[in-house]
Amino acid sequence: MTGPPVSVIIPVFNGRAFIQDAIESVLSQDYPALELIVVDDGSTDDTIELVRPFLPRVTLLQQQNAGQSVALATGWAQASGILLGYLSADDLLRPGAITTIAKALTDAPQAVLGYPDFGLIDETSRATDQVITPDYDERRLIGQLHCLPGPGALFRRDAYERAGPWDPGLRQIPDLDFFLRMALLGPFVRVPHVLADYRIHAGATTYRPATPDRADEPLRVVDQYFGRTDLPDRIRRYHREAKANALLLSGVMHGRSLRPRCATSRFLRAFLADPRVLPTRKTLGFIADSAAANLKRTRR
């Protein structure tokens, strides 16, 4: 297959444990027009030395530590692809991933982003589960704040340039903020194949305790998004639901970080913002997750 040039960025900070596996998963793709850029975000371990054997098949960029969002912006600014993507330094692409997703975008010219199903793996790369992603739905993404794209997503360069890069002020959910902005430019297309692997391990940002400021990122993202003056009415109607779900997500982050009062406050505010959010299985899972974390704390 011939197709549009694709550039994949791997941002990495002290990623010696998994970086070589991530790189090899990209270099083993069968897509002919594929560029891989690794952006080292000021690593203090031997990550760079582990990347060097892959040169010149890989472009290595280095910067002082500034965070994932800045590293991605650095990489995409140097990328030559018409389709862009990224892969976390602890995740993997499966064989044929780029070919399959690029073809899906070629076949759906109205779509700005394509995302696949993906597997879950542990620290030893052992498969533990699969995530069958939902089909794209504007309300699910914007109203329910369901971050539909996971590892393996590709998007169009022109849409990226219009939406703007990841927000460097966000450390917990910069991807969700980015996808909300991308959704203003066109629909996403789901690729119903397991084409990547998301690694769950103790060092992952998602599973580390969040500071109070980071735990409130969902609230800032929603307030900023719905503060835009260019939102069409079809999206503005999700404001109340999005606010309630932002409070729920914030409550979960506070709960996981062992701040039960903050978590309870966010859950109550979510009910006041939109009572419909509380009976859902998603909400009950959030509350149970928070309660389990605090129960574990009291038993120590």
C-alpha positions in Angstrom: 0.0 0.0 0.0 1.1 3.5 -0.7 -0.4 6.3 1.4 0.3 9.7 2.9 3.5 10.1 4.9 3.1 9.4 8.6 5.2 10.8 11.5 5.1 9.2 14.9 6.5 11.0 17.9 7.7 9.2 21.0 8.3 11.6 23.9 10.4 10.1 26.7 11.7 11.1 30.1 13.8 8.5 32.0 12.2 5.7 30.0 15.0 3.2 29.9 12.7 0.3 31.0 10.5 0.4 27.9 11.9 2.8 25.3 13.6 0.2 23.1 10.5 -1.9 22.9 8.4 1.1 21.9 10.9 2.1 19.2 11.1 -1.4 17.8 7.3 -1.6 17.6 7.2 1.4 15.3 10.2 0.5 13.2 8.7 -3.0 12.6 5.7 -1.5 10.9 5.1 -2.4 7.2 4.1 1.2 6.2 6.6 2.5 3.6 6.4 6.3 4.3 6.9 6.3 8.1 9.0 8.7 10.1 9.9 8.1 13.8 11.0 11.0 16.0 12.1 10.4 19.6 12.1 13.5 21.8 14.1 13.1 25.0 12.7 15.5 27.6 15.8 16.0 29.7 16.3 12.4 30.8 18.8 11.9 33.7 19.2 8.1 33.1 20.7 6.3 30.1 17.6 6.7 27.9 19.6 8.5 25.2 22.2 5.8 25.0 19.5 3.2 24.5 18.1 5.2 21.6 21.4 5.8 19.8 21.7 2.2 18.3 18.5 3.0 16.3 20.0 6.0 14.6 19.7 7.0 11.8 16.4 5.1 11.3 15.1 7.2 14.2 15.5 11.0 14.5 16.6 11.9 18.1 15.8 15.4 19.5 16.8 16.5 22.9 15.4 19.3 25.1 15.6 20.4 28.7 12.9 18.9 30.8 9.6 20.7 30.0 7.0 18.0 30.1 5.2 15.7 27.6 3.2 18.4 25.9 6.2 20.5 25.0 8.1 17.4 23.9 5.3 16.5 21.5 5.1 20.0 20.1 8.9 19.9 19.5 8.5 16.6 17.6 5.5 17.6 15.6 7.2 20.9 14.6 10.0 18.8 13.0 7.8 16.1 11.5 7.3 15.8 7.8 4.2 13.6 7.8 0.7 14.5 6.5 -0.6 12.2 9.2 0.7 12.6 12.7 0.7 10.5 15.8 2.4 9.8 19.0 3.3 6.8 21.2 4.0 6.9 24.8 7.5 5.5 25.6 5.9 2.6 27.6 3.3 1.6 25.0 3.5 -0.5 21.8 2.1 -0.6 18.3 1.1 -3.9 16.9 2.1 -5.1 13.4 0.2 -3.4 10.7 -1.1 -0.6 12.9 0.0 2.3 10.8 -1.1 0.8 7.5 -4.6 0.0 8.9 -5.2 3.4 10.5 -3.8 5.4 7.6 -6.1 3.5 5.2 -9.1 4.2 7.5 -8.4 7.9 7.3 -7.9 7.7 3.6 -11.3 6.0 3.2 -13.0 8.6 5.5 -11.8 11.9 4.2 -14.2 13.8 6.4 -12.6 12.4 9.6 -9.8 14.3 11.3 -8.6 11.5 13.5 -8.5 7.7 13.5 -8.2 5.5 16.7 -8.1 1.7 17.1 -9.0 -0.7 19.8 -6.0 -1.7 22.0 -4.7 -4.2 24.4 -3.6 -3.8 28.0 -0.2 -5.2 29.1 1.8 -5.2 32.3 5.4 -4.3 33.1 6.6 -7.6 31.5 4.5 -7.0 28.3 2.1 -9.8 29.3 -1.4 -9.2 27.9 -3.9 -8.7 30.6 -7.0 -7.4 28.8 -8.4 -5.7 25.7 -10.2 -2.4 25.4 -12.9 -2.4 22.6 -13.3 1.3 22.1 -16.8 2.8 21.4 -17.6 4.2 18.0 -17.1 7.9 17.8 -19.9 9.9 19.4 -19.7 13.7 20.0 -21.7 13.5 23.2 -19.6 10.7 24.6 -16.4 12.7 24.0 -17.6 16.2 24.9 -20.5 15.7 27.3 -19.2 12.6 29.1 -15.5 13.4 28.7 -14.8 9.9 27.5 -11.3 10.1 26.1 -12.0 7.8 23.1 -8.6 7.7 21.4 -5.9 5.6 23.1 -2.5 4.4 21.8 -2.1 4.2 18.1 -4.3 7.2 17.1 -3.3 9.2 14.0 -4.6 12.6 12.9 -4.3 15.0 10.0 -1.6 17.6 10.1 -3.9 20.4 8.9 -6.3 19.7 11.7 -3.5 19.7 14.2 -2.3 23.0 13.0 -5.8 24.5 13.3 -6.5 23.0 16.7 -3.1 23.9 18.2 -0.6 21.8 20.2 -1.1 20.1 23.6 -1.4 22.6 26.4 1.9 22.6 28.4 0.0 23.8 31.5 -1.8 20.5 31.7 0.0 17.4 33.1 -2.9 15.1 33.9 -5.3 15.2 30.9 -3.6 17.2 28.1 -4.7 14.5 25.6 -8.4 15.0 26.4 -8.1 18.7 26.1 -6.5 18.2 22.7 -9.1 15.8 21.4 -11.9 18.2 22.5 -10.4 20.9 20.3 -9.8 18.5 17.4 -13.5 17.5 17.6 -14.5 21.0 16.6 -12.8 20.4 13.2 -14.5 17.1 12.2 -15.5 13.6 13.4 -13.2 10.8 14.4 -13.2 7.3 12.9 -12.9 4.2 15.0 -10.8 1.4 13.5 -12.3 -1.8 14.9 -9.0 -3.7 15.3 -6.7 -4.2 18.3 -3.6 -2.3 16.9 -1.7 -1.1 20.0 -0.9 -1.9 23.6 -1.3 0.3 26.6 1.0 -0.5 29.5 -0.2 -0.4 33.0 2.5 0.0 35.6 3.1 1.9 38.8 5.2 4.6 37.2 2.5 5.7 34.7 1.2 9.2 35.2 -2.4 7.9 35.2 -1.8 5.9 38.3 0.3 8.2 40.3 -1.2 10.5 43.0 -2.2 13.8 41.6 -1.6 17.1 43.3 -4.7 19.2 44.1 -4.0 21.4 41.2 -3.6 18.5 38.7 -6.7 16.8 40.1 -8.8 19.9 39.2 -7.5 20.0 35.6 -10.8 18.6 34.3 -12.6 21.6 35.7 -10.2 24.0 34.1 -10.4 22.2 30.7 -14.2 22.3 30.6 -14.4 25.9 31.8 -11.9 27.0 29.1 -13.5 24.9 26.4 -17.1 26.2 27.0 -15.7 29.7 27.4 -14.9 29.8 23.7 -17.0 32.1 21.6 -16.9 29.9 18.5 -18.7 26.8 19.8 -21.7 25.8 17.7 -25.0 25.3 19.6 -24.9 21.5 19.0 -21.8 21.4 21.3 -22.7 24.1 23.7 -25.7 22.0 24.8 -23.3 19.6 26.4 -22.0 22.2 28.9 -23.9 21.2 32.0 -23.2 17.5 31.4 -19.5 18.1 30.8 -19.2 20.2 33.9 -20.8 17.4 36.0 -18.5 14.8 34.5 -15.5 17.1 35.0 -16.4 17.3 38.7 -16.7 13.5 38.8 -13.3 13.0 37.2 -11.8 15.5 39.5 -13.4 13.7 42.5 -11.9 10.4 41.4 -8.4 12.0 41.1 -8.7 13.5 44.6 -10.0 10.2 45.9 -7.1 8.2 44.4 -4.7 10.8 45.9 -6.2 10.2 49.4 -8.1 13.5 49.8 -11.6 12.2 50.7 -13.0 15.6 51.6 -12.1 17.1 48.2 -13.4 14.0 46.5 -16.8 14.1 48.4 -17.1 17.8 47.6 -16.6 17.2 43.9 -19.1 14.4 43.8 -21.7 16.6 45.5 -21.1 19.4 43.2 -21.4 17.0 40.2 -24.9 16.1 41.5 -25.9 19.7 41.8 -24.6 20.5 38.3 -26.5 17.6 36.7 -28.4 15.1 38.8 -28.5 12.7 35.8 -24.8 11.7 36.2 -25.1 10.0 39.5 -27.1 6.8 38.7 -24.7 5.7 35.9 -22.4 2.8 36.2 -19.5 5.1 35.4 -20.3 7.3 38.4 -20.7 4.4 40.7 -17.3 3.1 39.6 -15.7 6.4 40.2 -17.1 6.6 43.8 -16.1 2.9 44.5 -12.6 3.6 43.2 -12.3 6.6 45.5 -13.7 4.8 48.5 -11.4 1.8 48.0 -8.3 4.1 47.9 -9.3 5.7 51.2 -10.2 2.4 52.8 -6.7 1.2 51.9 -5.3 4.3 53.5 -7.2 3.8 56.8 -5.9 0.3 57.1 -2.3 1.2 57.0 
